[in-house]
Amino acid sequence: MKCASGKTGSYPDFETAIAAALRCSVNLGPLRCYECPECGQWHLTRRKQWVER
Ligand SMILES: [Zn+2]
């Protein structure tokens, strides 16, 4: 299911998201993950703050 917020990668739980974040961090630098209020899944973000917008 695609997220209404328009984010690309989504993950079903924290463990999956953090694993993906660590994997991507090798190339992209530090990433954070957060639970999406739109779809209830987890996304990755490069923002320094946990809170969006
Ligand atoms: Zn979402």
mmCIF file of the protein (N, C-alpha, C, O) and its ligand, coordinates in Angstrom:
data_MODEL
# 
_entry.id   MODEL 
# 
loop_
_entity.id 
_entity.type 
_entity.pdbx_number_of_molecules 
1 polymer     1 
2 non-polymer 1 
# 
_entity_poly.entity_id                      1 
_entity_poly.type                           'polypeptide(L)' 
_entity_poly.nstd_linkage                   no 
_entity_poly.nstd_monomer                   no 
_entity_poly.pdbx_seq_one_letter_code       MKCASGKTGSYPDFETAIAAALRCSVNLGPLRCYECPECGQWHLTRRKQWVER 
_entity_poly.pdbx_seq_one_letter_code_can   MKCASGKTGSYPDFETAIAAALRCSVNLGPLRCYECPECGQWHLTRRKQWVER 
_entity_poly.pdbx_strand_id                 A 
# 
loop_
_entity_poly_seq.entity_id 
_entity_poly_seq.num 
_entity_poly_seq.mon_id 
_entity_poly_seq.hetero 
1 1  MET n 
1 2  LYS n 
1 3  CYS n 
1 4  ALA n 
1 5  SER n 
1 6  GLY n 
1 7  LYS n 
1 8  THR n 
1 9  GLY n 
1 10 SER n 
1 11 TYR n 
1 12 PRO n 
1 13 ASP n 
1 14 PHE n 
1 15 GLU n 
1 16 THR n 
1 17 ALA n 
1 18 ILE n 
1 19 ALA n 
1 20 ALA n 
1 21 ALA n 
1 22 LEU n 
1 23 ARG n 
1 24 CYS n 
1 25 SER n 
1 26 VAL n 
1 27 ASN n 
1 28 LEU n 
1 29 GLY n 
1 30 PRO n 
1 31 LEU n 
1 32 ARG n 
1 33 CYS n 
1 34 TYR n 
1 35 GLU n 
1 36 CYS n 
1 37 PRO n 
1 38 GLU n 
1 39 CYS n 
1 40 GLY n 
1 41 GLN n 
1 42 TRP n 
1 43 HIS n 
1 44 LEU n 
1 45 THR n 
1 46 ARG n 
1 47 ARG n 
1 48 LYS n 
1 49 GLN n 
1 50 TRP n 
1 51 VAL n 
1 52 GLU n 
1 53 ARG n 
# 
loop_
_struct_asym.id 
_struct_asym.entity_id 
A 1 
B 2 
# 
loop_
_chem_comp.id 
_chem_comp.type 
_chem_comp.mon_nstd_flag 
ALA 'L-peptide linking' y 
ARG 'L-peptide linking' y 
ASN 'L-peptide linking' y 
ASP 'L-peptide linking' y 
CYS 'L-peptide linking' y 
GLN 'L-peptide linking' y 
GLU 'L-peptide linking' y 
GLY 'peptide linking'   y 
HIS 'L-peptide linking' y 
ILE 'L-peptide linking' y 
LEU 'L-peptide linking' y 
LYS 'L-peptide linking' y 
MET 'L-peptide linking' y 
PHE 'L-peptide linking' y 
PRO 'L-peptide linking' y 
SER 'L-peptide linking' y 
THR 'L-peptide linking' y 
TRP 'L-peptide linking' y 
TYR 'L-peptide linking' y 
VAL 'L-peptide linking' y 
ZN  non-polymer         . 
# 
_pdbx_entity_nonpoly.entity_id   2 
_pdbx_entity_nonpoly.name        ? 
_pdbx_entity_nonpoly.comp_id     ZN 
# 
_pdbx_nonpoly_scheme.asym_id         B 
_pdbx_nonpoly_scheme.entity_id       2 
_pdbx_nonpoly_scheme.mon_id          ZN 
_pdbx_nonpoly_scheme.ndb_seq_num     1 
_pdbx_nonpoly_scheme.pdb_seq_num     101 
_pdbx_nonpoly_scheme.auth_seq_num    101 
_pdbx_nonpoly_scheme.pdb_mon_id      ZN 
_pdbx_nonpoly_scheme.auth_mon_id     ZN 
_pdbx_nonpoly_scheme.pdb_strand_id   A 
_pdbx_nonpoly_scheme.pdb_ins_code    . 
# 
loop_
_atom_site.group_PDB 
_atom_site.id 
_atom_site.type_symbol 
_atom_site.label_atom_id 
_atom_site.label_alt_id 
_atom_site.label_comp_id 
_atom_site.label_asym_id 
_atom_site.label_entity_id 
_atom_site.label_seq_id 
_atom_site.pdbx_PDB_ins_code 
_atom_site.Cartn_x 
_atom_site.Cartn_y 
_atom_site.Cartn_z 
_atom_site.occupancy 
_atom_site.B_iso_or_equiv 
_atom_site.pdbx_formal_charge 
_atom_site.auth_seq_id 
_atom_site.auth_comp_id 
_atom_site.auth_asym_id 
_atom_site.auth_atom_id 
_atom_site.pdbx_PDB_model_num 
ATOM   1   N  N  . MET A 1 1  ? 0.843  -1.204 0.000  1.00 0.00 ? 1   MET A N  1 
ATOM   2   C  CA . MET A 1 1  ? 0.000  0.000  0.000  1.00 0.00 ? 1   MET A CA 1 
ATOM   3   C  C  . MET A 1 1  ? 0.874  1.248  0.000  1.00 0.00 ? 1   MET A C  1 
ATOM   4   O  O  . MET A 1 1  ? 1.808  1.374  0.792  1.00 0.00 ? 1   MET A O  1 
ATOM   5   N  N  . LYS A 1 2  ? 0.554  2.153  -0.893 1.00 0.00 ? 2   LYS A N  1 
ATOM   6   C  CA . LYS A 1 2  ? 1.354  3.366  -0.984 1.00 0.00 ? 2   LYS A CA 1 
ATOM   7   C  C  . LYS A 1 2  ? 0.856  4.416  0.003  1.00 0.00 ? 2   LYS A C  1 
ATOM   8   O  O  . LYS A 1 2  ? -0.342 4.584  0.231  1.00 0.00 ? 2   LYS A O  1 
ATOM   9   N  N  . CYS A 1 3  ? 1.820  5.106  0.570  1.00 0.00 ? 3   CYS A N  1 
ATOM   10  C  CA . CYS A 1 3  ? 1.472  6.097  1.585  1.00 0.00 ? 3   CYS A CA 1 
ATOM   11  C  C  . CYS A 1 3  ? 0.875  7.361  0.979  1.00 0.00 ? 3   CYS A C  1 
ATOM   12  O  O  . CYS A 1 3  ? 1.340  7.847  -0.052 1.00 0.00 ? 3   CYS A O  1 
ATOM   13  N  N  . ALA A 1 4  ? -0.149 7.881  1.623  1.00 0.00 ? 4   ALA A N  1 
ATOM   14  C  CA . ALA A 1 4  ? -0.816 9.099  1.155  1.00 0.00 ? 4   ALA A CA 1 
ATOM   15  C  C  . ALA A 1 4  ? 0.077  10.326 1.260  1.00 0.00 ? 4   ALA A C  1 
ATOM   16  O  O  . ALA A 1 4  ? -0.131 11.314 0.556  1.00 0.00 ? 4   ALA A O  1 
ATOM   17  N  N  . SER A 1 5  ? 1.064  10.262 2.135  1.00 0.00 ? 5   SER A N  1 
ATOM   18  C  CA . SER A 1 5  ? 1.953  11.411 2.309  1.00 0.00 ? 5   SER A CA 1 
ATOM   19  C  C  . SER A 1 5  ? 2.947  11.545 1.158  1.00 0.00 ? 5   SER A C  1 
ATOM   20  O  O  . SER A 1 5  ? 3.644  12.554 1.046  1.00 0.00 ? 5   SER A O  1 
ATOM   21  N  N  . GLY A 1 6  ? 3.006  10.531 0.309  1.00 0.00 ? 6   GLY A N  1 
ATOM   22  C  CA . GLY A 1 6  ? 3.874  10.595 -0.853 1.00 0.00 ? 6   GLY A CA 1 
ATOM   23  C  C  . GLY A 1 6  ? 5.295  10.125 -0.607 1.00 0.00 ? 6   GLY A C  1 
ATOM   24  O  O  . GLY A 1 6  ? 6.143  10.223 -1.493 1.00 0.00 ? 6   GLY A O  1 
ATOM   25  N  N  . LYS A 1 7  ? 5.562  9.620  0.577  1.00 0.00 ? 7   LYS A N  1 
ATOM   26  C  CA . LYS A 1 7  ? 6.886  9.090  0.873  1.00 0.00 ? 7   LYS A CA 1 
ATOM   27  C  C  . LYS A 1 7  ? 7.119  7.828  0.046  1.00 0.00 ? 7   LYS A C  1 
ATOM   28  O  O  . LYS A 1 7  ? 6.183  7.097  -0.276 1.00 0.00 ? 7   LYS A O  1 
ATOM   29  N  N  . THR A 1 8  ? 8.354  7.595  -0.282 1.00 0.00 ? 8   THR A N  1 
ATOM   30  C  CA . THR A 1 8  ? 8.653  6.387  -1.042 1.00 0.00 ? 8   THR A CA 1 
ATOM   31  C  C  . THR A 1 8  ? 8.755  5.186  -0.100 1.00 0.00 ? 8   THR A C  1 
ATOM   32  O  O  . THR A 1 8  ? 7.723  4.602  0.232  1.00 0.00 ? 8   THR A O  1 
ATOM   33  N  N  . GLY A 1 9  ? 9.904  4.808  0.327  1.00 0.00 ? 9   GLY A N  1 
ATOM   34  C  CA . GLY A 1 9  ? 10.007 3.577  1.111  1.00 0.00 ? 9   GLY A CA 1 
ATOM   35  C  C  . GLY A 1 9  ? 9.160  3.570  2.371  1.00 0.00 ? 9   GLY A C  1 
ATOM   36  O  O  . GLY A 1 9  ? 9.146  4.545  3.123  1.00 0.00 ? 9   GLY A O  1 
ATOM   37  N  N  . SER A 1 10 ? 8.462  2.482  2.600  1.00 0.00 ? 10  SER A N  1 
ATOM   38  C  CA . SER A 1 10 ? 7.730  2.331  3.851  1.00 0.00 ? 10  SER A CA 1 
ATOM   39  C  C  . SER A 1 10 ? 8.000  0.935  4.407  1.00 0.00 ? 10  SER A C  1 
ATOM   40  O  O  . SER A 1 10 ? 8.204  -0.021 3.659  1.00 0.00 ? 10  SER A O  1 
ATOM   41  N  N  . TYR A 1 11 ? 7.997  0.843  5.709  1.00 0.00 ? 11  TYR A N  1 
ATOM   42  C  CA . TYR A 1 11 ? 8.358  -0.398 6.373  1.00 0.00 ? 11  TYR A CA 1 
ATOM   43  C  C  . TYR A 1 11 ? 7.306  -0.727 7.413  1.00 0.00 ? 11  TYR A C  1 
ATOM   44  O  O  . TYR A 1 11 ? 6.758  0.174  8.048  1.00 0.00 ? 11  TYR A O  1 
ATOM   45  N  N  . PRO A 1 12 ? 7.017  -2.003 7.594  1.00 0.00 ? 12  PRO A N  1 
ATOM   46  C  CA . PRO A 1 12 ? 5.894  -2.406 8.450  1.00 0.00 ? 12  PRO A CA 1 
ATOM   47  C  C  . PRO A 1 12 ? 6.130  -2.220 9.936  1.00 0.00 ? 12  PRO A C  1 
ATOM   48  O  O  . PRO A 1 12 ? 5.176  -2.115 10.706 1.00 0.00 ? 12  PRO A O  1 
ATOM   49  N  N  . ASP A 1 13 ? 7.394  -2.177 10.351 1.00 0.00 ? 13  ASP A N  1 
ATOM   50  C  CA . ASP A 1 13 ? 7.658  -2.022 11.777 1.00 0.00 ? 13  ASP A CA 1 
ATOM   51  C  C  . ASP A 1 13 ? 9.017  -1.361 12.006 1.00 0.00 ? 13  ASP A C  1 
ATOM   52  O  O  . ASP A 1 13 ? 9.800  -1.163 11.077 1.00 0.00 ? 13  ASP A O  1 
ATOM   53  N  N  . PHE A 1 14 ? 9.267  -1.030 13.255 1.00 0.00 ? 14  PHE A N  1 
ATOM   54  C  CA . PHE A 1 14 ? 10.488 -0.304 13.603 1.00 0.00 ? 14  PHE A CA 1 
ATOM   55  C  C  . PHE A 1 14 ? 11.740 -1.083 13.229 1.00 0.00 ? 14  PHE A C  1 
ATOM   56  O  O  . PHE A 1 14 ? 12.691 -0.516 12.691 1.00 0.00 ? 14  PHE A O  1 
ATOM   57  N  N  . GLU A 1 15 ? 11.742 -2.369 13.510 1.00 0.00 ? 15  GLU A N  1 
ATOM   58  C  CA . GLU A 1 15 ? 12.950 -3.155 13.253 1.00 0.00 ? 15  GLU A CA 1 
ATOM   59  C  C  . GLU A 1 15 ? 13.306 -3.181 11.780 1.00 0.00 ? 15  GLU A C  1 
ATOM   60  O  O  . GLU A 1 15 ? 14.477 -3.070 11.417 1.00 0.00 ? 15  GLU A O  1 
ATOM   61  N  N  . THR A 1 16 ? 12.313 -3.325 10.941 1.00 0.00 ? 16  THR A N  1 
ATOM   62  C  CA . THR A 1 16 ? 12.552 -3.309 9.501  1.00 0.00 ? 16  THR A CA 1 
ATOM   63  C  C  . THR A 1 16 ? 13.054 -1.943 9.060  1.00 0.00 ? 16  THR A C  1 
ATOM   64  O  O  . THR A 1 16 ? 13.970 -1.838 8.243  1.00 0.00 ? 16  THR A O  1 
ATOM   65  N  N  . ALA A 1 17 ? 12.444 -0.899 9.608  1.00 0.00 ? 17  ALA A N  1 
ATOM   66  C  CA . ALA A 1 17 ? 12.821 0.467  9.236  1.00 0.00 ? 17  ALA A CA 1 
ATOM   67  C  C  . ALA A 1 17 ? 14.246 0.794  9.673  1.00 0.00 ? 17  ALA A C  1 
ATOM   68  O  O  . ALA A 1 17 ? 15.016 1.365  8.901  1.00 0.00 ? 17  ALA A O  1 
ATOM   69  N  N  . ILE A 1 18 ? 14.595 0.441  10.887 1.00 0.00 ? 18  ILE A N  1 
ATOM   70  C  CA . ILE A 1 18 ? 15.928 0.777  11.384 1.00 0.00 ? 18  ILE A CA 1 
ATOM   71  C  C  . ILE A 1 18 ? 16.988 -0.012 10.634 1.00 0.00 ? 18  ILE A C  1 
ATOM   72  O  O  . ILE A 1 18 ? 18.090 0.485  10.404 1.00 0.00 ? 18  ILE A O  1 
ATOM   73  N  N  . ALA A 1 19 ? 16.660 -1.234 10.253 1.00 0.00 ? 19  ALA A N  1 
ATOM   74  C  CA . ALA A 1 19 ? 17.594 -2.034 9.461  1.00 0.00 ? 19  ALA A CA 1 
ATOM   75  C  C  . ALA A 1 19 ? 17.835 -1.383 8.105  1.00 0.00 ? 19  ALA A C  1 
ATOM   76  O  O  . ALA A 1 19 ? 18.969 -1.326 7.629  1.00 0.00 ? 19  ALA A O  1 
ATOM   77  N  N  . ALA A 1 20 ? 16.772 -0.898 7.492  1.00 0.00 ? 20  ALA A N  1 
ATOM   78  C  CA . ALA A 1 20 ? 16.888 -0.209 6.206  1.00 0.00 ? 20  ALA A CA 1 
ATOM   79  C  C  . ALA A 1 20 ? 17.643 1.098  6.368  1.00 0.00 ? 20  ALA A C  1 
ATOM   80  O  O  . ALA A 1 20 ? 18.447 1.462  5.509  1.00 0.00 ? 20  ALA A O  1 
ATOM   81  N  N  . ALA A 1 21 ? 17.391 1.811  7.465  1.00 0.00 ? 21  ALA A N  1 
ATOM   82  C  CA . ALA A 1 21 ? 18.067 3.083  7.725  1.00 0.00 ? 21  ALA A CA 1 
ATOM   83  C  C  . ALA A 1 21 ? 19.574 2.869  7.853  1.00 0.00 ? 21  ALA A C  1 
ATOM   84  O  O  . ALA A 1 21 ? 20.363 3.631  7.293  1.00 0.00 ? 21  ALA A O  1 
ATOM   85  N  N  . LEU A 1 22 ? 19.964 1.845  8.581  1.00 0.00 ? 22  LEU A N  1 
ATOM   86  C  CA . LEU A 1 22 ? 21.384 1.556  8.752  1.00 0.00 ? 22  LEU A CA 1 
ATOM   87  C  C  . LEU A 1 22 ? 22.018 1.189  7.422  1.00 0.00 ? 22  LEU A C  1 
ATOM   88  O  O  . LEU A 1 22 ? 23.140 1.598  7.121  1.00 0.00 ? 22  LEU A O  1 
ATOM   89  N  N  . ARG A 1 23 ? 21.292 0.418  6.632  1.00 0.00 ? 23  ARG A N  1 
ATOM   90  C  CA . ARG A 1 23 ? 21.808 -0.009 5.335  1.00 0.00 ? 23  ARG A CA 1 
ATOM   91  C  C  . ARG A 1 23 ? 22.000 1.198  4.423  1.00 0.00 ? 23  ARG A C  1 
ATOM   92  O  O  . ARG A 1 23 ? 23.033 1.324  3.765  1.00 0.00 ? 23  ARG A O  1 
ATOM   93  N  N  . CYS A 1 24 ? 21.012 2.079  4.383  1.00 0.00 ? 24  CYS A N  1 
ATOM   94  C  CA . CYS A 1 24 ? 21.066 3.261  3.517  1.00 0.00 ? 24  CYS A CA 1 
ATOM   95  C  C  . CYS A 1 24 ? 22.058 4.294  4.032  1.00 0.00 ? 24  CYS A C  1 
ATOM   96  O  O  . CYS A 1 24 ? 22.604 5.072  3.249  1.00 0.00 ? 24  CYS A O  1 
ATOM   97  N  N  . SER A 1 25 ? 22.295 4.311  5.331  1.00 0.00 ? 25  SER A N  1 
ATOM   98  C  CA . SER A 1 25 ? 23.199 5.301  5.914  1.00 0.00 ? 25  SER A CA 1 
ATOM   99  C  C  . SER A 1 25 ? 24.609 5.189  5.364  1.00 0.00 ? 25  SER A C  1 
ATOM   100 O  O  . SER A 1 25 ? 25.361 6.163  5.350  1.00 0.00 ? 25  SER A O  1 
ATOM   101 N  N  . VAL A 1 26 ? 24.958 4.006  4.914  1.00 0.00 ? 26  VAL A N  1 
ATOM   102 C  CA . VAL A 1 26 ? 26.287 3.791  4.338  1.00 0.00 ? 26  VAL A CA 1 
ATOM   103 C  C  . VAL A 1 26 ? 26.494 4.733  3.153  1.00 0.00 ? 26  VAL A C  1 
ATOM   104 O  O  . VAL A 1 26 ? 27.580 5.284  2.975  1.00 0.00 ? 26  VAL A O  1 
ATOM   105 N  N  . ASN A 1 27 ? 25.470 4.910  2.362  1.00 0.00 ? 27  ASN A N  1 
ATOM   106 C  CA . ASN A 1 27 ? 25.568 5.747  1.166  1.00 0.00 ? 27  ASN A CA 1 
ATOM   107 C  C  . ASN A 1 27 ? 25.047 7.161  1.363  1.00 0.00 ? 27  ASN A C  1 
ATOM   108 O  O  . ASN A 1 27 ? 25.570 8.107  0.774  1.00 0.00 ? 27  ASN A O  1 
ATOM   109 N  N  . LEU A 1 28 ? 24.036 7.305  2.175  1.00 0.00 ? 28  LEU A N  1 
ATOM   110 C  CA . LEU A 1 28 ? 23.318 8.576  2.243  1.00 0.00 ? 28  LEU A CA 1 
ATOM   111 C  C  . LEU A 1 28 ? 23.645 9.398  3.481  1.00 0.00 ? 28  LEU A C  1 
ATOM   112 O  O  . LEU A 1 28 ? 23.243 10.557 3.577  1.00 0.00 ? 28  LEU A O  1 
ATOM   113 N  N  . GLY A 1 29 ? 24.368 8.817  4.424  1.00 0.00 ? 29  GLY A N  1 
ATOM   114 C  CA . GLY A 1 29 ? 24.603 9.504  5.676  1.00 0.00 ? 29  GLY A CA 1 
ATOM   115 C  C  . GLY A 1 29 ? 23.504 9.155  6.672  1.00 0.00 ? 29  GLY A C  1 
ATOM   116 O  O  . GLY A 1 29 ? 22.623 8.345  6.383  1.00 0.00 ? 29  GLY A O  1 
ATOM   117 N  N  . PRO A 1 30 ? 23.564 9.768  7.835  1.00 0.00 ? 30  PRO A N  1 
ATOM   118 C  CA . PRO A 1 30 ? 22.627 9.429  8.914  1.00 0.00 ? 30  PRO A CA 1 
ATOM   119 C  C  . PRO A 1 30 ? 21.170 9.581  8.496  1.00 0.00 ? 30  PRO A C  1 
ATOM   120 O  O  . PRO A 1 30 ? 20.774 10.590 7.912  1.00 0.00 ? 30  PRO A O  1 
ATOM   121 N  N  . LEU A 1 31 ? 20.396 8.575  8.803  1.00 0.00 ? 31  LEU A N  1 
ATOM   122 C  CA . LEU A 1 31 ? 18.969 8.604  8.510  1.00 0.00 ? 31  LEU A CA 1 
ATOM   123 C  C  . LEU A 1 31 ? 18.195 8.331  9.797  1.00 0.00 ? 31  LEU A C  1 
ATOM   124 O  O  . LEU A 1 31 ? 18.651 7.606  10.681 1.00 0.00 ? 31  LEU A O  1 
ATOM   125 N  N  . ARG A 1 32 ? 17.042 8.919  9.872  1.00 0.00 ? 32  ARG A N  1 
ATOM   126 C  CA . ARG A 1 32 ? 16.151 8.625  10.990 1.00 0.00 ? 32  ARG A CA 1 
ATOM   127 C  C  . ARG A 1 32 ? 14.936 7.902  10.435 1.00 0.00 ? 32  ARG A C  1 
ATOM   128 O  O  . ARG A 1 32 ? 14.625 7.981  9.246  1.00 0.00 ? 32  ARG A O  1 
ATOM   129 N  N  . CYS A 1 33 ? 14.268 7.204  11.316 1.00 0.00 ? 33  CYS A N  1 
ATOM   130 C  CA . CYS A 1 33 ? 13.018 6.588  10.884 1.00 0.00 ? 33  CYS A CA 1 
ATOM   131 C  C  . CYS A 1 33 ? 11.921 7.032  11.847 1.00 0.00 ? 33  CYS A C  1 
ATOM   132 O  O  . CYS A 1 33 ? 12.184 7.332  13.012 1.00 0.00 ? 33  CYS A O  1 
ATOM   133 N  N  . TYR A 1 34 ? 10.708 7.069  11.351 1.00 0.00 ? 34  TYR A N  1 
ATOM   134 C  CA . TYR A 1 34 ? 9.589  7.520  12.167 1.00 0.00 ? 34  TYR A CA 1 
ATOM   135 C  C  . TYR A 1 34 ? 8.318  6.820  11.736 1.00 0.00 ? 34  TYR A C  1 
ATOM   136 O  O  . TYR A 1 34 ? 8.184  6.384  10.593 1.00 0.00 ? 34  TYR A O  1 
ATOM   137 N  N  . GLU A 1 35 ? 7.390  6.720  12.669 1.00 0.00 ? 35  GLU A N  1 
ATOM   138 C  CA . GLU A 1 35 ? 6.111  6.096  12.371 1.00 0.00 ? 35  GLU A CA 1 
ATOM   139 C  C  . GLU A 1 35 ? 5.210  7.136  11.731 1.00 0.00 ? 35  GLU A C  1 
ATOM   140 O  O  . GLU A 1 35 ? 4.998  8.217  12.281 1.00 0.00 ? 35  GLU A O  1 
ATOM   141 N  N  . CYS A 1 36 ? 4.690  6.802  10.577 1.00 0.00 ? 36  CYS A N  1 
ATOM   142 C  CA . CYS A 1 36 ? 3.910  7.752  9.806  1.00 0.00 ? 36  CYS A CA 1 
ATOM   143 C  C  . CYS A 1 36 ? 2.477  7.859  10.309 1.00 0.00 ? 36  CYS A C  1 
ATOM   144 O  O  . CYS A 1 36 ? 1.796  6.846  10.465 1.00 0.00 ? 36  CYS A O  1 
ATOM   145 N  N  . PRO A 1 37 ? 2.015  9.080  10.563 1.00 0.00 ? 37  PRO A N  1 
ATOM   146 C  CA . PRO A 1 37 ? 0.634  9.263  10.993 1.00 0.00 ? 37  PRO A CA 1 
ATOM   147 C  C  . PRO A 1 37 ? -0.375 9.023  9.877  1.00 0.00 ? 37  PRO A C  1 
ATOM   148 O  O  . PRO A 1 37 ? -1.561 8.814  10.135 1.00 0.00 ? 37  PRO A O  1 
ATOM   149 N  N  . GLU A 1 38 ? 0.107  9.057  8.629  1.00 0.00 ? 38  GLU A N  1 
ATOM   150 C  CA . GLU A 1 38 ? -0.782 8.891  7.485  1.00 0.00 ? 38  GLU A CA 1 
ATOM   151 C  C  . GLU A 1 38 ? -1.136 7.424  7.259  1.00 0.00 ? 38  GLU A C  1 
ATOM   152 O  O  . GLU A 1 38 ? -2.303 7.073  7.085  1.00 0.00 ? 38  GLU A O  1 
ATOM   153 N  N  . CYS A 1 39 ? -0.107 6.569  7.264  1.00 0.00 ? 39  CYS A N  1 
ATOM   154 C  CA . CYS A 1 39 ? -0.330 5.179  6.867  1.00 0.00 ? 39  CYS A CA 1 
ATOM   155 C  C  . CYS A 1 39 ? -0.018 4.190  7.981  1.00 0.00 ? 39  CYS A C  1 
ATOM   156 O  O  . CYS A 1 39 ? -0.308 3.001  7.849  1.00 0.00 ? 39  CYS A O  1 
ATOM   157 N  N  . GLY A 1 40 ? 0.573  4.667  9.086  1.00 0.00 ? 40  GLY A N  1 
ATOM   158 C  CA . GLY A 1 40 ? 0.873  3.771  10.194 1.00 0.00 ? 40  GLY A CA 1 
ATOM   159 C  C  . GLY A 1 40 ? 2.105  2.916  9.979  1.00 0.00 ? 40  GLY A C  1 
ATOM   160 O  O  . GLY A 1 40 ? 2.456  2.100  10.831 1.00 0.00 ? 40  GLY A O  1 
ATOM   161 N  N  . GLN A 1 41 ? 2.764  3.098  8.847  1.00 0.00 ? 41  GLN A N  1 
ATOM   162 C  CA . GLN A 1 41 ? 3.997  2.383  8.608  1.00 0.00 ? 41  GLN A CA 1 
ATOM   163 C  C  . GLN A 1 41 ? 5.177  3.289  8.945  1.00 0.00 ? 41  GLN A C  1 
ATOM   164 O  O  . GLN A 1 41 ? 4.996  4.427  9.378  1.00 0.00 ? 41  GLN A O  1 
ATOM   165 N  N  . TRP A 1 42 ? 6.373  2.778  8.745  1.00 0.00 ? 42  TRP A N  1 
ATOM   166 C  CA . TRP A 1 42 ? 7.578  3.531  9.086  1.00 0.00 ? 42  TRP A CA 1 
ATOM   167 C  C  . TRP A 1 42 ? 8.265  4.009  7.835  1.00 0.00 ? 42  TRP A C  1 
ATOM   168 O  O  . TRP A 1 42 ? 8.362  3.282  6.846  1.00 0.00 ? 42  TRP A O  1 
ATOM   169 N  N  . HIS A 1 43 ? 8.745  5.245  7.882  1.00 0.00 ? 43  HIS A N  1 
ATOM   170 C  CA . HIS A 1 43 ? 9.489  5.815  6.762  1.00 0.00 ? 43  HIS A CA 1 
ATOM   171 C  C  . HIS A 1 43 ? 10.865 6.255  7.238  1.00 0.00 ? 43  HIS A C  1 
ATOM   172 O  O  . HIS A 1 43 ? 11.121 6.381  8.435  1.00 0.00 ? 43  HIS A O  1 
ATOM   173 N  N  . LEU A 1 44 ? 11.733 6.482  6.276  1.00 0.00 ? 44  LEU A N  1 
ATOM   174 C  CA . LEU A 1 44 ? 13.055 7.033  6.573  1.00 0.00 ? 44  LEU A CA 1 
ATOM   175 C  C  . LEU A 1 44 ? 13.081 8.498  6.204  1.00 0.00 ? 44  LEU A C  1 
ATOM   176 O  O  . LEU A 1 44 ? 12.403 8.915  5.264  1.00 0.00 ? 44  LEU A O  1 
ATOM   177 N  N  . THR A 1 45 ? 13.848 9.279  6.926  1.00 0.00 ? 45  THR A N  1 
ATOM   178 C  CA . THR A 1 45 ? 13.980 10.695 6.633  1.00 0.00 ? 45  THR A CA 1 
ATOM   179 C  C  . THR A 1 45 ? 15.404 11.140 6.893  1.00 0.00 ? 45  THR A C  1 
ATOM   180 O  O  . THR A 1 45 ? 16.106 10.571 7.729  1.00 0.00 ? 45  THR A O  1 
ATOM   181 N  N  . ARG A 1 46 ? 15.817 12.154 6.174  1.00 0.00 ? 46  ARG A N  1 
ATOM   182 C  CA . ARG A 1 46 ? 17.153 12.715 6.401  1.00 0.00 ? 46  ARG A CA 1 
ATOM   183 C  C  . ARG A 1 46 ? 17.089 13.962 7.254  1.00 0.00 ? 46  ARG A C  1 
ATOM   184 O  O  . ARG A 1 46 ? 18.118 14.578 7.531  1.00 0.00 ? 46  ARG A O  1 
ATOM   185 N  N  . ARG A 1 47 ? 15.902 14.340 7.673  1.00 0.00 ? 47  ARG A N  1 
ATOM   186 C  CA . ARG A 1 47 ? 15.761 15.529 8.507  1.00 0.00 ? 47  ARG A CA 1 
ATOM   187 C  C  . ARG A 1 47 ? 16.471 15.336 9.835  1.00 0.00 ? 47  ARG A C  1 
ATOM   188 O  O  . ARG A 1 47 ? 16.526 14.232 10.377 1.00 0.00 ? 47  ARG A O  1 
ATOM   189 N  N  . LYS A 1 48 ? 17.017 16.440 10.350 1.00 0.00 ? 48  LYS A N  1 
ATOM   190 C  CA . LYS A 1 48 ? 17.702 16.359 11.631 1.00 0.00 ? 48  LYS A CA 1 
ATOM   191 C  C  . LYS A 1 48 ? 16.718 16.275 12.787 1.00 0.00 ? 48  LYS A C  1 
ATOM   192 O  O  . LYS A 1 48 ? 17.014 15.700 13.835 1.00 0.00 ? 48  LYS A O  1 
ATOM   193 N  N  . GLN A 1 49 ? 15.570 16.843 12.584 1.00 0.00 ? 49  GLN A N  1 
ATOM   194 C  CA . GLN A 1 49 ? 14.549 16.808 13.633 1.00 0.00 ? 49  GLN A CA 1 
ATOM   195 C  C  . GLN A 1 49 ? 13.639 15.611 13.422 1.00 0.00 ? 49  GLN A C  1 
ATOM   196 O  O  . GLN A 1 49 ? 13.373 15.206 12.291 1.00 0.00 ? 49  GLN A O  1 
ATOM   197 N  N  . TRP A 1 50 ? 13.166 15.052 14.528 1.00 0.00 ? 50  TRP A N  1 
ATOM   198 C  CA . TRP A 1 50 ? 12.230 13.933 14.419 1.00 0.00 ? 50  TRP A CA 1 
ATOM   199 C  C  . TRP A 1 50 ? 10.872 14.420 13.916 1.00 0.00 ? 50  TRP A C  1 
ATOM   200 O  O  . TRP A 1 50 ? 10.184 13.721 13.173 1.00 0.00 ? 50  TRP A O  1 
ATOM   201 N  N  . VAL A 1 51 ? 10.511 15.601 14.323 1.00 0.00 ? 51  VAL A N  1 
ATOM   202 C  CA . VAL A 1 51 ? 9.193  16.118 13.961 1.00 0.00 ? 51  VAL A CA 1 
ATOM   203 C  C  . VAL A 1 51 ? 9.261  16.748 12.585 1.00 0.00 ? 51  VAL A C  1 
ATOM   204 O  O  . VAL A 1 51 ? 10.157 17.544 12.304 1.00 0.00 ? 51  VAL A O  1 
ATOM   205 N  N  . GLU A 1 52 ? 8.325  16.398 11.734 1.00 0.00 ? 52  GLU A N  1 
ATOM   206 C  CA . GLU A 1 52 ? 8.320  16.945 10.394 1.00 0.00 ? 52  GLU A CA 1 
ATOM   207 C  C  . GLU A 1 52 ? 7.574  18.263 10.341 1.00 0.00 ? 52  GLU A C  1 
ATOM   208 O  O  . GLU A 1 52 ? 6.737  18.572 11.190 1.00 0.00 ? 52  GLU A O  1 
ATOM   209 N  N  . ARG A 1 53 ? 7.908  19.030 9.309  1.00 0.00 ? 53  ARG A N  1 
ATOM   210 C  CA . ARG A 1 53 ? 7.310  20.335 8.968  1.00 0.00 ? 53  ARG A CA 1 
ATOM   211 C  C  . ARG A 1 53 ? 7.368  21.351 10.073 1.00 0.00 ? 53  ARG A C  1 
ATOM   212 O  O  . ARG A 1 53 ? 6.900  22.476 9.903  1.00 0.00 ? 53  ARG A O  1 
HETATM 213 ZN ZN . ZN  B 2 .  ? 3.222  7.072  5.526  1.00 0.00 2 101 ZN  A ZN 1 
# 
